[in-house]
């Protein structure tokens, strides 16, 4: 997944399991914007992927955002049957990052996913761009450093 540097996005974390998951997004602090219960394909409760194919999730009742969820966060607790909306701005550095569950066994079993923060002028494709940075600029780029377009600004 790619995100534009400087973009503000609202992501929803949906917990389909019977366990609480502390979810961390690297790079950013975020604000919890919304909490909901939800229905999935007309049902509620624990999702069993071996028995049901998930096609739709619908927010139902809004839940209050408690004091422990207010203020800047880098980790949010997603309780069973809960959908949490988190708003974040991806800045100031482009690079490769992850979001993941902070339960160690879960990190080792697929609950760690990568995302890439790229300058807005980099095309959003699943392959490396052929244009944008010069060869010299590409060789000198180091993740974690602010990026300035080689021409001194964004391309036209």
Backbone as CSV, one residue per row, in Angstrom:
resi,resn,N_x,N_y,N_z,CA_x,CA_y,CA_z,C_x,C_y,C_z
1,UNK,0.851,-1.166,0.000,0.000,0.000,0.000,0.900,1.233,0.000
2,UNK,0.543,2.223,-0.786,1.303,3.475,-0.842,0.435,4.629,-0.369
3,UNK,1.070,5.560,0.346,0.412,6.748,0.874,1.253,7.946,0.468
4,UNK,0.604,9.035,0.069,1.347,10.245,-0.288,1.891,10.943,0.944
5,UNK,3.130,11.371,0.864,3.749,12.170,1.910,2.909,13.423,2.126
6,UNK,2.572,13.726,3.364,1.776,14.904,3.693,0.276,14.662,3.657
7,UNK,-0.162,13.485,3.184,-1.596,13.193,3.104,-2.170,12.932,4.489
8,UNK,-3.403,13.355,4.699,-4.145,13.009,5.906,-5.214,12.007,5.505
9,UNK,-5.253,10.869,6.207,-6.190,9.806,5.872,-6.926,9.338,7.121
10,UNK,-8.111,8.799,6.916,-8.890,8.171,7.972,-8.923,6.681,7.675
11,UNK,-8.324,5.882,8.560,-8.303,4.430,8.416,-9.251,3.828,9.446
12,UNK,-9.874,2.719,9.088,-10.724,1.990,10.021,-10.078,0.657,10.344
13,UNK,-9.932,0.385,11.633,-9.435,-0.897,12.128,-10.667,-1.676,12.567
14,UNK,-10.883,-2.842,11.969,-12.051,-3.670,12.265,-11.571,-4.952,12.918
15,UNK,-12.065,-5.219,14.119,-11.668,-6.427,14.835,-12.757,-7.480,14.703
16,UNK,-12.477,-8.501,13.909,-13.409,-9.599,13.672,-13.168,-10.781,14.617
17,UNK,-12.169,-10.677,15.484,-11.768,-11.810,16.317,-12.337,-11.689,17.736
18,UNK,-12.194,-12.734,18.549,-12.647,-12.665,19.940,-11.615,-12.028,20.875
19,UNK,-10.478,-11.587,20.338,-9.395,-11.027,21.155,-9.283,-9.521,20.964
20,UNK,-8.798,-8.824,21.995,-8.462,-7.407,21.864,-7.093,-7.303,21.203
21,UNK,-6.958,-6.350,20.262,-5.694,-6.170,19.552,-5.196,-4.735,19.715
22,UNK,-3.985,-4.553,20.290,-3.362,-3.215,20.314,-2.669,-2.982,18.968
23,UNK,-3.219,-2.094,18.154,-2.724,-1.855,16.798,-1.862,-0.598,16.783
24,UNK,-0.632,-0.730,16.272,0.293,0.397,16.161,0.532,0.715,14.699
25,UNK,0.563,2.024,14.385,0.927,2.494,13.055,2.247,3.231,13.213
26,UNK,3.287,2.760,12.540,4.593,3.404,12.636,4.591,4.719,11.868
27,UNK,5.458,5.619,12.220,5.694,6.920,11.593,4.840,8.035,12.163
28,UNK,3.585,7.758,12.504,2.667,8.849,12.793,2.047,8.739,14.173
29,UNK,1.629,9.878,14.688,0.672,9.910,15.779,-0.682,10.096,15.120
30,UNK,-1.697,9.483,15.677,-3.034,9.618,15.106,-4.011,10.013,16.192
31,UNK,-5.209,10.382,15.778,-6.289,10.706,16.699,-7.432,9.735,16.445
32,UNK,-7.976,9.182,17.518,-9.142,8.321,17.392,-10.331,9.233,17.097
33,UNK,-10.957,9.025,15.951,-12.064,9.871,15.505,-13.425,9.258,15.769
34,UNK,-13.510,7.930,15.661,-14.800,7.258,15.754,-14.616,5.861,16.304
35,UNK,-15.657,5.377,16.984,-15.729,3.984,17.422,-17.141,3.497,17.127
36,UNK,-17.244,2.299,16.577,-18.542,1.741,16.210,-18.593,0.262,16.533
37,UNK,-19.791,-0.227,16.752,-20.057,-1.640,16.596,-20.296,-1.850,15.107
38,UNK,-20.404,-3.080,14.668,-20.630,-3.305,13.244,-21.357,-4.621,13.021
39,UNK,-21.933,-4.726,11.838,-22.492,-5.975,11.338,-21.668,-6.391,10.137
40,UNK,-21.537,-7.664,9.960,-20.831,-8.175,8.788,-21.760,-9.130,8.062
41,UNK,-22.002,-8.865,6.818,-22.867,-9.715,5.996,-24.151,-10.100,6.725
42,UNK,-24.718,-9.123,7.463,-25.972,-9.373,8.173,-25.806,-10.036,9.521
43,UNK,-24.574,-10.367,9.914,-24.354,-11.035,11.187,-23.491,-10.209,12.113
44,UNK,-23.328,-10.672,13.314,-22.423,-10.049,14.280,-21.600,-11.162,14.908
45,UNK,-20.737,-10.809,15.827,-19.965,-11.807,16.533,-18.666,-12.144,15.832
46,UNK,-18.042,-13.209,16.311,-16.725,-13.613,15.823,-16.827,-14.125,14.391
47,UNK,-15.895,-13.710,13.573,-15.842,-14.094,12.163,-15.013,-15.359,12.018
48,UNK,-15.564,-16.354,11.357,-14.853,-17.597,11.089,-14.584,-17.678,9.590
49,UNK,-13.344,-17.349,9.135,-13.068,-17.326,7.704,-13.164,-18.697,7.043
50,UNK,-13.143,-19.769,7.821,-13.279,-21.096,7.221,-14.738,-21.427,6.909
51,UNK,-15.675,-20.679,7.506,-17.087,-20.969,7.321,-17.820,-19.914,6.487
52,UNK,-17.310,-18.690,6.462,-18.020,-17.580,5.831,-17.039,-16.754,5.009
53,UNK,-17.488,-16.255,3.863,-16.703,-15.306,3.078,-17.190,-13.907,3.424
54,UNK,-16.281,-13.043,3.816,-16.638,-11.684,4.213,-16.806,-10.821,2.973
55,UNK,-17.967,-10.220,2.807,-18.227,-9.371,1.652,-18.587,-7.942,2.045
56,UNK,-19.099,-7.741,3.269,-19.567,-6.409,3.640,-19.476,-6.216,5.144
57,UNK,-19.065,-5.014,5.546,-19.067,-4.599,6.949,-19.818,-3.275,7.016
58,UNK,-20.760,-3.166,7.944,-21.550,-1.945,8.091,-21.468,-1.466,9.530
59,UNK,-21.114,-0.196,9.728,-21.105,0.383,11.071,-22.527,0.433,11.600
60,UNK,-22.684,0.137,12.881,-24.012,0.190,13.497,-24.034,1.314,14.533
61,UNK,-23.982,0.974,15.789,-24.077,1.982,16.842,-22.726,2.643,17.112
62,UNK,-22.752,3.979,17.286,-21.539,4.727,17.629,-21.248,4.527,19.113
63,UNK,-19.980,4.351,19.437,-19.561,4.182,20.822,-18.775,5.412,21.250
64,UNK,-18.812,5.769,22.528,-18.055,6.947,22.979,-16.547,6.697,22.916
65,UNK,-15.821,7.779,22.704,-14.354,7.728,22.748,-13.957,8.095,24.172
66,UNK,-13.452,7.115,24.905,-13.107,7.329,26.314,-11.866,8.192,26.477
67,UNK,-11.615,8.679,27.695,-10.457,9.551,27.936,-9.124,8.882,27.609
68,UNK,-9.061,7.543,27.747,-7.814,6.840,27.448,-7.513,6.810,25.951
69,UNK,-8.501,7.141,25.112,-8.310,7.141,23.665,-8.179,8.548,23.102
70,UNK,-8.193,9.558,23.945,-8.105,10.934,23.465,-6.652,11.386,23.429
71,UNK,-6.360,12.345,22.565,-5.005,12.863,22.415,-4.227,12.083,21.383
72,UNK,-3.002,12.530,21.078,-2.182,11.849,20.061,-1.817,10.434,20.511
73,UNK,-1.933,9.491,19.595,-1.647,8.080,19.872,-0.780,7.505,18.766
74,UNK,-0.026,6.441,19.081,0.610,5.646,18.031,0.112,4.208,18.104
75,UNK,-0.684,3.904,19.141,-1.277,2.585,19.306,-2.719,2.755,19.766
76,UNK,-3.612,1.945,19.214,-5.021,1.982,19.618,-5.477,0.567,19.930
77,UNK,-6.332,0.450,20.914,-6.891,-0.845,21.292,-8.155,-1.076,20.460
78,UNK,-8.189,-2.192,19.735,-9.379,-2.592,18.976,-9.983,-3.794,19.683
79,UNK,-11.127,-3.584,20.325,-11.788,-4.639,21.081,-12.592,-5.547,20.157
80,UNK,-12.942,-6.751,20.616,-13.750,-7.646,19.796,-15.048,-6.967,19.355
81,UNK,-15.391,-7.111,18.073,-16.630,-6.535,17.557,-16.603,-5.027,17.415
82,UNK,-15.427,-4.434,17.384,-15.297,-2.971,17.328,-14.627,-2.534,16.032
83,UNK,-15.072,-1.387,15.527,-14.447,-0.719,14.388,-14.000,0.648,14.893
84,UNK,-12.693,0.937,14.757,-12.119,2.183,15.264,-11.597,2.995,14.084
85,UNK,-12.020,4.254,13.986,-11.537,5.164,12.941,-10.412,6.020,13.483
86,UNK,-9.245,5.984,12.812,-8.093,6.785,13.244,-7.669,7.706,12.097
87,UNK,-7.439,8.979,12.433,-7.020,9.975,11.439,-5.554,10.296,11.674
88,UNK,-4.786,10.344,10.573,-3.356,10.600,10.694,-2.830,11.309,9.457
89,UNK,-1.761,12.067,9.670,-1.060,12.738,8.580,0.307,12.083,8.443
90,UNK,0.640,11.682,7.225,1.881,10.959,6.969,2.991,11.947,6.621
91,UNK,3.755,12.337,7.631,4.836,13.304,7.459,5.777,13.168,8.660
92,UNK,6.995,13.605,8.578,7.642,14.374,7.525,8.536,13.550,6.590
93,UNK,8.645,12.216,6.795,9.634,11.449,6.049,9.010,10.365,5.175
94,UNK,9.452,10.253,3.908,9.045,9.113,3.093,9.904,7.900,3.458
95,UNK,9.331,6.728,3.379,10.086,5.496,3.613,9.113,4.326,3.665
96,UNK,9.620,3.163,4.054,8.820,1.960,4.257,8.496,1.870,5.747
97,UNK,7.231,1.606,6.059,6.779,1.492,7.442,5.848,0.295,7.562
98,UNK,5.379,0.035,8.782,4.428,-1.051,9.014,3.334,-0.589,9.970
99,UNK,2.214,-1.289,9.895,1.218,-1.235,10.968,1.021,-2.675,11.414
100,UNK,0.773,-2.869,12.717,0.755,-4.241,13.218,0.073,-4.332,14.565
101,UNK,-0.276,-5.559,14.925,-0.770,-5.860,16.260,0.450,-6.002,17.176
102,UNK,0.354,-5.428,18.367,1.491,-5.449,19.288,1.572,-6.719,20.134
103,UNK,0.735,-7.689,19.872,0.874,-8.988,20.530,1.895,-9.765,19.704
104,UNK,3.002,-10.139,20.313,4.141,-10.701,19.590,3.754,-11.879,18.701
105,UNK,2.957,-12.796,19.229,2.564,-13.955,18.424,1.791,-13.533,17.177
106,UNK,1.036,-12.458,17.279,0.267,-11.970,16.127,1.187,-11.322,15.096
107,UNK,2.211,-10.603,15.558,3.186,-10.022,14.631,3.839,-11.123,13.799
108,UNK,4.074,-12.268,14.419,4.723,-13.378,13.733,3.776,-14.175,12.845
109,UNK,2.476,-13.942,12.955,1.501,-14.735,12.207,0.604,-13.866,11.324
110,UNK,1.190,-12.913,10.641,0.468,-12.193,9.605,-0.199,-10.900,10.004
111,UNK,-0.143,-10.501,11.260,-0.779,-9.242,11.649,0.237,-8.106,11.671
112,UNK,1.098,-8.081,10.654,2.032,-6.983,10.426,2.022,-6.726,8.923
113,UNK,1.613,-5.530,8.521,1.476,-5.211,7.102,2.300,-3.977,6.764
114,UNK,2.961,-3.984,5.605,3.794,-2.843,5.214,2.979,-1.759,4.500
115,UNK,3.496,-0.532,4.576,3.018,0.541,3.713,4.208,1.428,3.389
116,UNK,4.113,2.145,2.285,5.197,2.999,1.819,4.668,4.425,1.732
117,UNK,5.414,5.367,2.308,5.076,6.788,2.191,5.973,7.360,1.109
118,UNK,5.341,7.920,0.070,6.073,8.436,-1.087,5.711,9.900,-1.313
119,UNK,6.637,10.683,-1.895,6.282,12.054,-2.273,5.114,12.029,-3.259
120,UNK,4.273,13.068,-3.269,3.082,13.066,-4.125,3.380,12.913,-5.611
121,UNK,4.575,13.271,-6.053,4.892,13.187,-7.476,5.351,11.797,-7.905
122,UNK,5.446,10.840,-6.985,5.819,9.470,-7.342,4.550,8.723,-7.748
123,UNK,4.542,8.078,-8.932,3.341,7.343,-9.369,2.996,6.223,-8.403
124,UNK,1.721,5.954,-8.236,1.258,4.862,-7.379,1.085,3.611,-8.221
125,UNK,2.169,2.843,-8.360,2.144,1.587,-9.093,2.780,0.528,-8.221
126,UNK,2.612,-0.710,-8.573,3.193,-1.797,-7.804,4.630,-2.109,-8.216
127,UNK,5.213,-1.267,-9.063,6.599,-1.456,-9.474,7.359,-0.151,-9.241
128,UNK,8.657,-0.228,-9.330,9.471,0.973,-9.157,9.241,1.933,-10.314
129,UNK,9.097,3.224,-10.044,8.876,4.178,-11.131,10.109,4.294,-12.015
130,UNK,9.881,4.445,-13.321,10.973,4.608,-14.280,11.384,6.073,-14.390
131,UNK,10.517,6.977,-13.938,10.801,8.408,-14.039,10.611,9.041,-12.667
132,UNK,10.943,10.299,-12.570,10.760,11.029,-11.313,12.095,11.454,-10.757
133,UNK,12.825,10.517,-10.133,14.148,10.820,-9.612,15.197,10.499,-10.671
134,UNK,16.203,11.328,-10.753,17.326,11.006,-11.630,18.089,9.828,-11.027
135,UNK,18.931,9.165,-11.831,19.731,8.052,-11.312,20.586,8.507,-10.138
136,UNK,21.170,9.688,-10.243,22.020,10.215,-9.165,21.190,10.439,-7.895
137,UNK,20.005,11.028,-8.038,19.146,11.274,-6.877,18.666,9.960,-6.272
138,UNK,18.341,8.972,-7.117,17.882,7.680,-6.619,18.981,7.000,-5.809
139,UNK,20.237,7.092,-6.274,21.353,6.475,-5.549,21.628,7.181,-4.229
140,UNK,21.364,8.493,-4.135,21.682,9.238,-2.924,20.535,9.265,-1.920
141,UNK,19.343,8.785,-2.318,18.198,8.783,-1.419,18.411,7.796,-0.285
142,UNK,18.105,8.230,0.924,18.170,7.376,2.107,16.826,7.444,2.812
143,UNK,16.192,6.279,3.085,14.929,6.303,3.818,15.077,7.072,5.122
144,UNK,14.039,7.806,5.482,14.065,8.593,6.706,14.523,10.016,6.497
145,UNK,14.980,10.368,5.290,15.387,11.741,4.997,14.282,12.439,4.225
146,UNK,14.059,13.742,4.469,13.091,14.463,3.652,13.518,14.438,2.184
147,UNK,12.546,14.384,1.294,12.831,14.338,-0.135,12.516,15.679,-0.756
148,UNK,13.436,16.177,-1.549,13.222,17.364,-2.377,13.401,16.901,-3.794
149,UNK,12.456,17.241,-4.661,12.557,16.826,-6.044,13.857,17.373,-6.626
150,UNK,14.567,16.601,-7.480,15.853,17.029,-8.013,15.818,18.388,-8.709
151,UNK,14.681,18.755,-9.285,14.591,20.050,-9.976,14.274,21.178,-9.002
152,UNK,14.169,20.872,-7.704,13.911,21.906,-6.707,12.443,22.102,-6.393
153,UNK,11.583,21.342,-6.987,10.147,21.447,-6.729,9.453,20.251,-7.310
154,UNK,8.138,20.260,-7.270,7.393,19.140,-7.838,7.376,19.253,-9.354
155,UNK,7.415,18.131,-10.061,7.346,18.179,-11.519,5.997,18.706,-11.980
156,UNK,5.978,19.255,-13.183,4.728,19.799,-13.735,3.778,18.687,-14.072
